[in-house]
Amino acid sequence: MKPQMWTIAVTTAAAISAAGCSETPPPKPAVEVVEIAAAPATDVAATGIGPLLQALSAAQDEDARVVAVDAIAALGQRALPAYDALVKASADPAARVRWHAARAIGLIGEDAIAALPLLARLLDDPDPIVATQAAAAIGSIRADDDLGEGTPAADVAAYDAAAAALVGKMTHPDPRVRRAVLRALTRLQPAPGRFAPLVSELLADADPSVVLPALHSLADMGPEAVPFLVKALENPRTRYWASVAIAEIGPAAADAVPLLAAGASAGGTEERMQSIMALAAIGEPSLTAVSEILKALDAPEASLRFAAAFALGKLRAKAADAALAKAAGDSDPLLSSIASWARARINPADSGLVDAAVGKLSAGLSSTQPGVQAAAISALSDLCDDIDDATEKRLAGDFVRLLSSPEQDVRDAAAAALVREGPLAVDALEQALTNAEIRGLAMEILTAIGPVSRDALDSFVTALSDPDPRHRGDAAVAIAAVGPAAADAVPELLKILADADAPPGLRYAAAYALGRIGPAAKPAAAALEALTSSPDELMATVATWASLKIDPANTSLFESAVPLLRKALRGGKDLARLEAAVALGDIGPAAAGAVPLLELVSEEDPLPTVRAAAKRAIGQIRAGERPAGK
């Protein structure tokens, strides 16, 4: 698993196209109704749940059934009288109803333990969202159950069976299911003696198509996955893969340092190298392993020497300076460059060492080997805090030229370095906008840099008149990234918005940019509000969102905004989901109907930024629902 060299959270104007998507993939065949034990009997009349059950029974369409199930789910543990109705709903032909029902069963808590076999079967549902909510429900039931010495053996067996079913889905093809399964397993807390061997066997599978998805999910879980991975480090068959995942988790995996230190000097070359790279990714806690890493600096294998020099530099290990000085004089130019870089990292105040490292690494930019070029770019970028602005601007020009490389790794490394340079790269990137070969990538990088690309705003505005609609759309998205400081672009964006003959995607991008500019785009408020009732649902969605960004207090839009934003939230475009979550949070209590979907997104969205935005939105909505002072 190779870490992505750079990530740019940008999109074309069609990013908001999630608005027309369904909450889940097209409906699948109904789940077979299964026999399941009944929950403890409860007096329905005494709980006042009767009207809600009647509403669910009378619901004639999918939306009505979802609303009824959510109303029951809002009762939490008090929804127990609806247990049978929820079990029935979990076999509904509509996937949306099934996952809302599974969620509601989980919210009942330990009193719904009888549903564990049903929920385990729902892990096989053809719709991945249903499977995620089944896993989450299993975890919710266990989290509410205070197991102890008096726990019935049947309950313990039920949880063990559920844990086994969850482990079986750790390699599910959908990452959302994998994350939900792993999260549920942390709640079930199966006995390490039974669980660790299952994980070890999974990671020991020789087929990368099986291992890599599980590793991605483990890495995405962060600290929660560390106990699993530490245990896997103890097994020589799984040490390599576990250290790969730990390297992605980074500092949060500090508990793995002792075993990684041992792995740095034991085992095969690949295992040792990956242990060293994981120690480098963890950072400062790995300083206790410097003596083990130093051993690899003298290894006969070149790959180990390179990894050791890199790790010692990342850790700024002062105790390694003398050994690195020797390596800097090595006849191998790559080792010499890495060691020189490491010494510059360790001694940032020594301008001689920094200059020497920059000189050696700059030479690597002209290498005929793409791997050397990419490594040199990344290493130079890592020194950006220690070199003067003039040198950094010169390097920015070099990196921009490498955006034309035929090698993807080189282009990725150059783009990542330019994003890191931020404002010092803007001039070189703005000049690149005149180069047809790389102007698209340059615009993306400027977008990723965000508000500090304000100095290139004039070029963005000029690009709004480019003959190529795609480039015009990219310019609008770049203006959006500048945000409120891009108020000067409002007139040109408004022209695009008013042009009914312009490509739809371009108009969406213009509306999006106006929304990101916010209150400073007030001259466009009337035009946007008029478009909130457009027959083009996507345009109506973007215009509604933008109108709320320009005038957050416009409560007249709330009623129409929430359904549109819900659709955007459940779509396939990353930026659309992010902005929809933020907007729903801004709306506050009036968006309460979106909470179940926000909860799902906060747990299962592929992007951490979207999950975090959904979690914040839930807090904003619920905070507004509380009485003052509560």
For each residue, the residues with C-beta under 8 A, 3 or more apart:
1: 212 215 216 219 244 245 248
2:
3: 247 248
4: 7 412
5: 374 378 409 412 413 415 416
6: 412 413 415 416 419
7: 4
8: 415 419 444 445 447 448
9: 448 574 575 578 609
10: 444 447 448 477 481 575
11: 14 15 477 573 574 575
12: 15 470 473 474 477 505 509
13: 16 473 476 477 505 506 507 508 509 510 512
14: 11 17 505 508 573
15: 11 12 18 477 512 573 574 575 576
16: 13 19 508 512 538 541 542 545 568 573 575 576 579
17: 14 20 21 508 538 571 573 576
18: 15 21 567 568 569 570 571 572 573 576 577 580
19: 16 537 538 541 542 564 567 568 571 576
20: 17 537 538 567 571
21: 17 18 567 570 571 572
22: 25 26 570
23: 95 96 129 566 567 570 597
24: 95 96 99 127 129 130 570
25: 22 28 95 127 128
26: 22
27: 93 94 95
28: 25 95 125 126 127
29: 93 126
30: 91 92 93
31: 90 91 92 98 122 125 130
32: 91
33: 88 91
34: 91 118 121
35:
36: 87 114 115 117 118
37: 114
38: 41 83 84 114
39: 42 80 83 84 108 111 112 114 115
40: 80 111
41: 38
42: 39 46 47 80 81
43: 46 47 81
44: 47 49 50 53 81
45: 48 50
46: 42 43
47: 42 43 44 75 78 80 81
48: 45 51
49: 44 52 53 72 75 78 79 81 82
50: 44 45 53 54
51: 48 54 55
52: 49 55 56 68 71 72 75 82
53: 44 49 50 56 57 72 81 82 85
54: 50 51 57 58
55: 51 52 58 59 64 68 71
56: 52 53 59 65 68 69 72 82 85 89
57: 53 54 85
58: 54 55
59: 55 56 64 65 67 68
60: 64
61: 64 65
62: 65 66 94 96 97
63: 66 67
64: 55 59 60 61 67 68
65: 56 59 61 62 68 69 89 92 94 97
66: 62 63 69 70 96 97 100
67: 59 63 64 70 71 593
68: 52 55 56 59 64 65 71 72
69: 56 65 66 72 73 86 89 97 100 101 104
70: 66 67 73 74 100 104 593 596
71: 52 55 67 68 74
72: 49 52 53 56 68 69 75 79 82 85 86 104
73: 69 70 76 79 100 103 104 107 596
74: 70 71
75: 47 49 52 72 78 79 82
76: 73 79 107 108 109
77: 80 107 108 109 111 144
78: 47 49 75
79: 49 72 73 75 76 82 83 86 104 107 108
80: 39 40 42 47 77 83 108 111 112
81: 42 43 44 47 49 53
82: 49 52 53 56 72 75 79 85 86 104
83: 38 39 79 80 86 87 105 108 111 112 114 115
84: 38 39 87 88
85: 53 56 57 72 82 88 89
86: 69 72 79 82 83 89 90 101 104 105 108
87: 36 83 84 90 91 101 105 115 118
88: 33 84 85 91 92
89: 56 65 69 85 86 92 97 98 100 101 104
90: 31 86 87 98 101 102 105 118 122
91: 30 31 32 33 34 87 88 98
92: 30 31 65 88 89 97 98 101
93: 27 29 30 97
94: 27 62 65 97 98
95: 23 24 25 27 28 98 99 125 127 129 130
96: 23 24 62 66 99 100
97: 62 65 66 69 89 92 93 94 100 101
98: 31 89 90 91 92 94 95 101 102 122 125 127 130
99: 24 95 96 102 103 127 129 130 132 133 600
100: 66 69 70 73 89 96 97 103 104 133 596
101: 69 86 87 89 90 92 97 98 104 105
102: 90 98 99 105 106 119 122 130 133 134 136 137
103: 73 99 100 106 107 133 136 137 596 599 600
104: 69 70 72 73 79 82 86 89 100 101 107 108
105: 83 86 87 90 101 102 108 112 115 118 119 137 141
106: 102 103 109 112 119 133 136 137 138 139 140 141
107: 73 76 77 79 103 104 137 140
108: 39 76 77 79 80 83 86 104 105 111 112 141
109: 76 77 106 112 140 141 143 144 145
110: 113 141 142 144 145 146
111: 39 40 77 80 83 108
112: 39 80 83 105 106 108 109 115 137 141
113: 110 116 141 145 155 158
114: 36 37 38 39 83
115: 36 39 83 87 105 112 118 119 137 141
116: 113 119 120 138 141 158 159 161 162
117: 36 120 121 158 161
118: 34 36 87 90 105 115 121 122
119: 102 105 106 115 116 122 123 134 135 137 138 141 162
120: 116 117 123 134 138 161 162 165 166
121: 34 117 118 124
122: 31 90 98 102 118 119 125 130 131 133 134
123: 119 120 131 134 135 165 166 168 169 177 181
124: 121 131
125: 28 31 95 98 122 128 130 131 134
126: 28 29 130
127: 24 25 28 95 98 99 130 131
128: 25 125 131 132 172 174 176 177
129: 23 24 95 99 132 133 176 600 604
130: 24 31 95 98 99 102 122 125 126 127 133 134
131: 122 123 124 125 127 128 134 135 169 172 174 177 180
132: 99 128 129 135 136 176 177 179 180 600 603 604
133: 99 100 102 103 106 122 129 130 136 137 180 600
134: 102 119 120 122 123 125 130 131 137 138
135: 119 123 131 132 138 139 166 169 177 180 181 183 184
136: 102 103 106 132 133 139 140 180 183 184 603
137: 102 103 105 106 107 112 115 119 133 134 140 141
138: 106 116 119 120 134 135 141 142 162 166 184 187 188
139: 106 135 136 142 143 183 184 185 186 187 188
140: 106 107 109 136 137 143 144 187
141: 105 106 108 109 110 112 113 115 116 119 137 138 144 145
142: 110 138 139 145 159 162 184 187 188 189
143: 109 139 140 187
144: 77 109 110 140 141
145: 109 110 113 141 142 151 155 159
146: 110
147: 151 155 156 159
148: 151
149:
150:
151: 145 147 148 155 156
152: 155 156
153: 156 157
154: 157 158
155: 113 145 147 151 152 158 159
156: 147 151 152 153 159 160
157: 153 154 160 161
158: 113 116 117 154 155 161 162
159: 116 142 145 147 155 156 162 163 188 190
160: 156 157 163 164 190 194
161: 116 117 120 157 158 164 165
162: 116 119 120 138 142 158 159 165 166 188
163: 159 160 166 167 185 188 190 194 195
164: 160 161 167 168 198
165: 120 123 161 162 168 169
166: 120 123 135 138 162 163 169 170 181 184 185 188
167: 163 164 170 181 185 195 198 199 202
168: 123 164 165
169: 123 131 135 165 166 172 177 178 181
170: 166 167 178 181 182 199 202 214 217
171: 178 202 210 213 214
172: 128 131 169 177 178 181 213
173: 177 213
174: 128 131 177 178
175: 178 179 213 216 217 220 606
176: 128 129 132 179 180 604 605 606
177: 123 128 131 132 135 169 172 173 174 180 181
178: 169 170 171 172 174 175 181 182 213 214 216 217
179: 132 175 176 182 183 217 220 221 603 604
180: 131 132 133 135 136 176 177 183 184 603 604
181: 123 135 166 167 169 170 172 177 178 184 185
182: 170 178 179 185 186 217 218 221 224 225 228
183: 135 136 139 179 180 186 187 221 224 603
184: 135 136 138 139 142 166 180 181 187 188
185: 139 163 166 167 181 182 188 190 195
186: 139 182 183 189 224
187: 138 139 140 142 143 183 184
188: 138 139 142 159 162 163 166 184 185
189: 142 186
190: 159 160 163 185 194 195
191: 194 195
192: 195 196 231
193: 196 197
194: 160 163 190 191 197 198
195: 163 167 185 190 191 192 198 199
196: 192 193 199 200 228 231 232
197: 193 194 200 201
198: 164 167 194 195 201 202
199: 167 170 195 196 202 203 228 231 232 238
200: 196 197 203 204 231 232 235 237 238
201: 197 198 204 205
202: 167 170 171 198 199 205 210 211 214
203: 199 200 211 214 215 232 237 238 241 242
204: 200 201 235 237 238 241
205: 201 202 210 211
206:
207: 210 211
208: 211 212
209: 212 213
210: 171 202 205 207 213 214
211: 202 203 205 207 208 214 215 241
212: 1 208 209 215 216
213: 171 172 173 175 178 209 210 216 217
214: 170 171 178 202 203 210 211 217 218
215: 1 203 211 212 218 219 241 244 245 248
216: 1 175 178 212 213 219 220
217: 170 175 178 179 182 213 214 220 221
218: 182 214 215 221 225 228 229 245
219: 1 215 216 222 225 245 248 249
220: 175 179 216 217 608
221: 179 182 183 217 218 224 225
222: 219 225 226 249 252
223: 226 249 252 253
224: 182 183 186 221
225: 182 218 219 221 222 228 229 245 249
226: 222 223 229 230 246 249 252 253 255 256
227: 230 231 255
228: 182 196 199 218 225 231 232
229: 218 225 226 232 233 242 245 246 249 253 256
230: 226 227 233 234 242 255 256 259
231: 192 196 199 200 227 228 234 235
232: 196 199 200 203 228 229 235 238 239 241 242
233: 229 230 238 239 242 243 246 256 259 260 263
234: 230 231 239 259
235: 200 204 231 232 238 239
236: 239 267 271
237: 200 203 204
238: 199 200 203 204 232 233 235 241 242
239: 232 233 234 235 236 242 243 263 267 271 275
240: 243 244 270 271 274
241: 203 204 211 215 232 238 244 245
242: 203 229 230 232 233 238 239 245 246
243: 233 239 240 246 247 256 260 263 271 274 275 277 278
244: 1 215 240 241 247 248 274 278
245: 1 215 218 219 225 229 241 242 248 249
246: 226 229 233 242 243 249 253 256 260 278 281 282
247: 3 243 244 250 274 277 278 280 281
248: 1 3 215 219 244 245 281
249: 219 222 223 225 226 229 245 246 252 253 281
250: 247 253 281 282 283
251: 254 281 282 283 284 285
252: 222 223 226 249
253: 223 226 229 246 249 250 256 278 281 282
254: 251 257 282 285
255: 226 227 230
256: 226 229 230 233 243 246 253 259 260 278 282
257: 254 260 261 279 282 285 286 288 289
258: 261 262
259: 230 233 234 256 262 263
260: 233 243 246 256 257 263 264 275 278 279 282 286 289
261: 257 258 264 265 275 279 286 288 289 292
262: 258 259 265 266 292
263: 233 239 243 259 260 266 267 271 272 274 275
264: 260 261 272 275 276 279 289 292 293 295 296
265: 261 262 272 292 295 296
266: 262 263 271 272
267: 236 239 263 271 272 275
268: 271 272
269: 272 273 301 303 304
270: 240 273 274
271: 236 239 240 243 263 266 267 268 274 275
272: 263 264 265 266 267 268 269 275 276 296 299 304
273: 269 270 276 277 296 303 304 307
274: 240 243 244 247 263 270 271 277 278
275: 239 243 260 261 263 264 267 271 272 278 279
276: 264 272 273 279 280 293 296 304 307 308 311
277: 243 247 273 274 280 281 307 310 311
278: 243 244 246 247 253 256 260 274 275 281 282
279: 257 260 261 264 275 276 282 286 289 293 311 315
280: 247 276 277 283 286 307 310 311 314 315
281: 246 247 248 249 250 251 253 277 278 314
282: 246 250 251 253 254 256 257 260 278 279 285 286
283: 250 251 280 286 314 315
284: 251 287 315
285: 251 254 257 282 288
286: 257 260 261 279 280 282 283 289 290 311 315
287: 284 290 315 317
288: 257 261 285
289: 257 260 261 264 279 286 292 293
290: 286 287 293 294 312 315 317 319 320
291: 294 295
292: 261 262 264 265 289 295 296
293: 264 276 279 289 290 296 297 308 311 312 315 317 320
294: 290 291 297 298 308 312 319 320 323
295: 264 265 291 292 298 299 308
296: 264 265 272 273 276 292 293 299 304 305 307 308
297: 293 294 305 308 309 312 320 323 324 327
298: 294 295 305
299: 272 295 296 304 305 308
300:
301: 269 304 305
302: 305 306 332 335
303: 269 273 306 307
304: 269 272 273 276 296 299 301 307 308
305: 296 297 298 299 301 302 308 309 327 332 335
306: 302 303 309 310 334 335 338
307: 273 276 277 280 296 303 304 310 311
308: 276 293 294 295 296 297 299 304 305 311 312
309: 297 305 306 312 313 324 327 335 338 339 342
310: 277 280 306 307 313 314 338 342
311: 276 277 279 280 286 293 307 308 314 315
312: 290 293 294 297 308 309 315 317 320 323 324 342 346
313: 309 310 316 317 324 338 339 341 342 343 344 345 346
314: 280 281 283 310 311 342 345
315: 279 280 283 284 286 287 290 293 311 312
316: 313 345 346
317: 287 290 293 312 313 320 321 346
318: 321 346
319: 290 294
320: 290 293 294 297 312 317 323 324 342 346
321: 317 318 324 325 343 346 347
322: 325 326
323: 294 297 312 320 326 327
324: 297 309 312 313 320 321 327 328 339 342 343 346
325: 321 322 328 329 339 343
326: 322 323 329 330
327: 297 305 309 323 324 330 335 336 338 339
328: 324 325 336 339 340 343 356
329: 325 326 336
330: 326 327 335 336 339
331: 336
332: 302 305 335 336
333: 336 337 360 364
334: 306 337 338 364 372 375
335: 302 305 306 309 327 330 332 338 339
336: 327 328 329 330 331 332 333 339 340 360
337: 333 334 340 341 357 360 361 363 364 375 376 379
338: 306 309 310 313 327 334 335 341 342 375 379
339: 309 313 324 325 327 328 330 335 336 342 343
340: 328 336 337 343 344 353 356 357 360 361
341: 313 337 338 344 345 357 360 361 379 382 383
342: 309 310 312 313 314 320 324 338 339 345 346
343: 313 321 324 325 328 339 340 346 347 353 357
344: 313 340 341 347 348 350 353 354 356 357 358 383 386
345: 313 314 316 341 342 348 382 383 386
346: 312 313 316 317 318 320 321 324 342 343
347: 321 343 344 350 353 354
348: 344 345 354 385 386
349:
350: 344 347 353 354
351: 354 355
352: 355 356
353: 340 343 344 347 350 356 357
354: 344 347 348 350 351 357 358 383 386 387
355: 351 352 358 359
356: 328 340 344 352 353 359 360
357: 337 340 341 343 344 353 354 360 361 379 383
358: 344 354 355 361 362 380 383 387 391
359: 355 356 362 363
360: 333 336 337 340 341 356 357 363 364
361: 337 340 341 357 358 364 365 376 379 380 383
362: 358 359 365 376 380 395 398
363: 337 359 360 366 367 376
364: 333 334 337 360 361 367 372 373 375 376 379
365: 361 362 373 376 377 380 398 402
366: 363
367: 363 364 372 373 376
368:
369: 372 373
370: 373 374 405 407 409 410
371: 374 375 409
372: 334 364 367 369 375 376
373: 364 365 367 369 370 376 377 402 405 407 410 413
374: 5 370 371 377 378 407 409 410 412 413
375: 334 337 338 364 371 372 378 379 413
376: 337 361 362 363 364 365 367 372 373 379 380
377: 365 373 374 380 381 399 402 410 413 414 416 417
378: 5 374 375 381 382 413 416 417
379: 337 338 341 357 361 364 375 376 382 383
380: 358 361 362 365 376 377 383 384 395 417
381: 377 378 384 413 416 417 420 421
382: 341 345 378 379
383: 341 344 345 354 357 358 361 379 380 386 387
384: 380 381 387 392 395 417 420 421
385: 348
386: 344 345 348 354 383
387: 354 358 383 384 391 392 395
388: 391 392
389: 392 393 424
390: 393 394
391: 358 387 388 394 395
392: 384 387 388 389 395 396 421 424
393: 389 390 396 397 424 425 427 428
394: 390 391 397 398
395: 362 380 384 387 391 392 398 399 417 421
396: 392 393 399 400 418 421 424 425 427 428 429
397: 393 394 400 401 428
398: 362 365 394 395 401 402
399: 377 395 396 402 403 414 417 418 421 425 428
400: 396 397 403 414 418 425 428 429 431 432 438 442
401: 397 398 404
402: 365 373 377 398 399 405 410 411 413 414
403: 399 400 411 414 415 432 438 441 442
404: 401 437 438
405: 370 373 402 410 411 414
406:
407: 370 373 374 410 411
408: 411 412
409: 5 370 371 374 412 413
410: 370 373 374 377 402 405 407 413 414
411: 402 403 405 407 408 414 415 441
412: 4 5 6 374 408 409 415 416
413: 5 6 373 374 375 377 378 381 402 409 410 416 417
414: 377 399 400 402 403 405 410 411 417 418
415: 5 6 8 403 411 412 418 419 441 444 445
416: 5 6 377 378 381 412 413 419 420
417: 377 378 380 381 384 395 399 413 414 420 421
418: 396 399 400 414 415 421 425 428 429 445 449
419: 6 8 415 416 422 425 445 448 449
420: 381 384 416 417
421: 381 384 392 395 396 399 417 418 424 425
422: 419 425 426 449 452
423: 426 449 452 455
424: 389 392 393 396 421
425: 393 396 399 400 418 419 421 422 428 429 445 449
426: 422 423 429 430 446 449 452 453 455 456
427: 393 396 430 431 455
428: 393 396 397 399 400 418 425 431 432
429: 396 400 418 425 426 432 433 442 445 446 449 453 456
430: 426 427 433 442 446 455 456 459
431: 400 427 428 434 435
432: 400 403 428 429 435 438 439 442
433: 429 430 439 442 443 456 459 463
434: 431 439
435: 431 432 438 439 442
436: 439
437: 404
438: 400 403 404 432 435 441 442
439: 432 433 434 435 436 442 443 471
440: 443 444 470 471 474
441: 403 411 415 438 444 445
442: 400 403 429 430 432 433 435 438 439 445 446
443: 433 439 440 446 447 463 471 474 475 478
444: 8 10 415 440 441 447 448 474
445: 8 415 418 419 425 429 441 442 448 449
446: 426 429 430 442 443 449 453 456 460 478 481
447: 8 10 443 444 450 453 474 477 478 480 481
448: 8 9 10 419 444 445 481
449: 418 419 422 423 425 426 429 445 446 452 453 481
450: 447 453 481 482 483
451: 454 481 482 483 485
452: 422 423 426 449 455
453: 426 429 446 447 449 450 456 457 478 481 482
454: 451 457 482 485 486
455: 423 426 427 430 452
456: 426 429 430 433 446 453 459 460 478
457: 453 454 460 461 479 482 485 486 488 489
458: 461 462
459: 430 433 456 462 463
460: 446 456 457 463 464 475 478 479 482 486 489
461: 457 458 464 475 479 488 489 492
462: 458 459 465 466
463: 433 443 459 460 466 471 472 474 475 478
464: 460 461 472 475 476 479 489 492 493 496
465: 462 472 492
466: 462 463 471 472 475
467:
468: 471 472
469: 472 473 502 503 505 506
470: 12 440 473 474
471: 439 440 443 463 466 468 474 475
472: 463 464 465 466 468 469 475 476 496 506 509
473: 12 13 469 470 476 477 503 505 506 509
474: 12 440 443 444 447 463 470 471 477 478
475: 443 460 461 463 464 466 471 472 478 479
476: 13 464 472 473 479 480 493 496 506 509 510 512 513
477: 10 11 12 13 15 447 473 474 480 481 509 512 513
478: 443 446 447 453 456 460 463 474 475 481 482
479: 457 460 461 464 475 476 482 486 489 493 513 516 517
480: 447 476 477 483 486 509 512 513 515 516 517
481: 10 446 447 448 449 450 451 453 477 478 516
482: 450 451 453 454 457 460 478 479 485 486 489
483: 450 451 480 486 516 517 518
484: 487 517 518 519 520
485: 451 454 457 482
486: 454 457 460 479 480 482 483 489 490 513 516 517
487: 484 490 517 520 521
488: 457 461
489: 457 460 461 464 479 482 486 492 493 513 517
490: 486 487 493 494 514 517 520 521 523 524
491: 494 495 523
492: 461 464 465 489 495 496
493: 464 476 479 489 490 496 497 510 513 514 521 524
494: 490 491 497 498 510 514 523 524 527
495: 491 492 498 499
496: 464 472 476 492 493 499 502 506 507 509 510
497: 493 494 507 510 511 514 524 527 528 531
498: 494 495 527
499: 495 496 502 507
500:
501:
502: 469 496 499 506 507
503: 469 473 506 507
504: 507 508 536 538 539
505: 12 13 14 469 473 508 509
506: 13 469 472 473 476 496 502 503 509 510
507: 13 496 497 499 502 503 504 510 511 539
508: 13 14 16 17 504 505 511 512 538 539 542
509: 12 13 472 473 476 477 480 496 505 506 512 513
510: 13 476 493 494 496 497 506 507 513 514
511: 497 507 508 514 515 528 531 539 542 543 546
512: 13 15 16 476 477 480 508 509 515 516 542 545 546 579
513: 476 477 479 480 486 489 493 509 510 516 517
514: 490 493 494 497 510 511 517 521 524 528 546 550
515: 480 511 512 518 521 528 542 545 546 547 548 549 550
516: 479 480 481 483 486 512 513 549
517: 479 480 483 484 486 487 489 490 513 514 520 521 550
518: 483 484 515 521 549 550
519: 484 522 550 551
520: 484 487 490 517
521: 487 490 493 514 515 517 518 524 525 546 550
522: 519 525 550 551
523: 490 491 494
524: 490 493 494 497 514 521 527 528 546 550
525: 521 522 528 529 547 550 551
526: 529 530
527: 494 497 498 524 530 531
528: 497 511 514 515 524 525 531 532 543 546 547 550
529: 525 526 532 543 547 554 557
530: 526 527 533
531: 497 511 527 528 534 539 540 543
532: 528 529 540 543 544 547 557 560
533: 530 540 560
534: 531 537 539 540 543
535: 540
536: 504 539 540
537: 19 20 534 540 541 564
538: 16 17 19 20 504 508 541 542
539: 504 507 508 511 531 534 536 542 543
540: 531 532 533 534 535 536 537 543 544 560 564
541: 16 19 537 538 544 545 564 565 567 568
542: 16 19 508 511 512 515 538 539 545 546
543: 511 528 529 531 532 534 539 540 546 547
544: 532 540 541 547 548 557 560 561 564 565
545: 16 512 515 541 542 548 549 561 564 565 568 579 580 583
546: 511 512 514 515 521 524 528 542 543 549 550
547: 515 525 528 529 532 543 544 550 551 554 557
548: 515 544 545 551 552 554 557 561 583 586 587
549: 515 516 518 545 546 552 583
550: 514 515 517 518 519 521 522 524 525 528 546 547
551: 519 522 525 547 548 554
552: 548 549 586
553:
554: 529 547 548 551 557
555: 558 590
556: 559
557: 529 532 544 547 548 554 560 561
558: 555 561 562 587 590 591
559: 556 562 590
560: 532 533 540 544 557 563 564
561: 544 545 548 557 558 564 565 583 587
562: 558 559 565 566 584 587 590 591 593 594
563: 560 566 567
564: 19 537 540 541 544 545 560 561 567 568
565: 541 544 545 561 562 568 569 580 583 584 587 591 594
566: 23 562 563 569 570 580 584 593 594 597
567: 18 19 20 21 23 541 563 564 570 571
568: 16 18 19 541 545 564 565 571 573 576 577 579 580
569: 18 565 566 576 577 580 581 584 594 597 598 601 614
570: 18 21 22 23 24 566 567 577 597 601
571: 17 18 19 20 21 567 568 576 577
572: 18 21
573: 11 14 15 16 17 18 568 576 577
574: 9 11 15 577 578 606 607 610
575: 9 10 11 15 16 578 579
576: 15 16 17 18 19 568 569 571 573 579 580
577: 18 568 569 570 571 573 574 580 581 601 605 607 610
578: 9 574 575 581 582 607 609 610 613
579: 16 512 545 568 575 576 582 583
580: 18 545 565 566 568 569 576 577 583 584
581: 569 577 578 584 585 598 601 610 613 614 616 617
582: 578 579 585 586 613 616 617
583: 545 548 549 561 565 579 580 586 587
584: 562 565 566 569 580 581 587 591 594 598 617 621
585: 581 582 588 591 613 616 617 618 619 620 621
586: 548 552 582 583 620
587: 548 558 561 562 565 583 584 590 591 621
588: 585 591 620 621 624
589: 592 621 624 625
590: 555 558 559 562 587
591: 558 562 565 584 585 587 588 594 595 617 621
592: 589 595 621 625
593: 67 70 562 566
594: 562 565 566 569 584 591 597 598 617 621
595: 591 592 598 599 618 621 622
596: 70 73 100 103 599 600
597: 23 566 569 570 594 600 601
598: 569 581 584 594 595 601 602 614 615 617 618 621
599: 103 595 596 602 603 614 618
600: 99 103 129 132 133 596 597 603 604
601: 569 570 577 581 597 598 604 605 610 611 614
602: 598 599 605 611 612 614 615 618
603: 132 136 179 180 183 599 600 611
604: 129 132 176 179 180 600 601 611
605: 176 577 601 602 610 611 614
606: 175 176 574 610
607: 574 577 578 610 611
608: 220 611 612
609: 9 578 612 613
610: 574 577 578 581 601 605 606 607 613 614
611: 601 602 603 604 605 607 608 614 615
612: 602 608 609 615 616
613: 578 581 582 585 609 610 616 617
614: 569 581 598 599 601 602 605 610 611 617 618
615: 598 602 611 612 618 619
616: 581 582 585 612 613 619 620
617: 581 582 584 585 591 594 598 613 614 620 621
618: 585 595 598 599 602 614 615 621 622
619: 585 615 616 622 623
620: 585 586 588 616 617 623 624
621: 584 585 587 588 589 591 592 594 595 598 617 618 624 625
622: 595 618 619 625 626
623: 619 620 626
624: 588 589 620 621
625: 589 592 621 622
626: 622 623 630
627: 630
628:
629:
630: 626 627
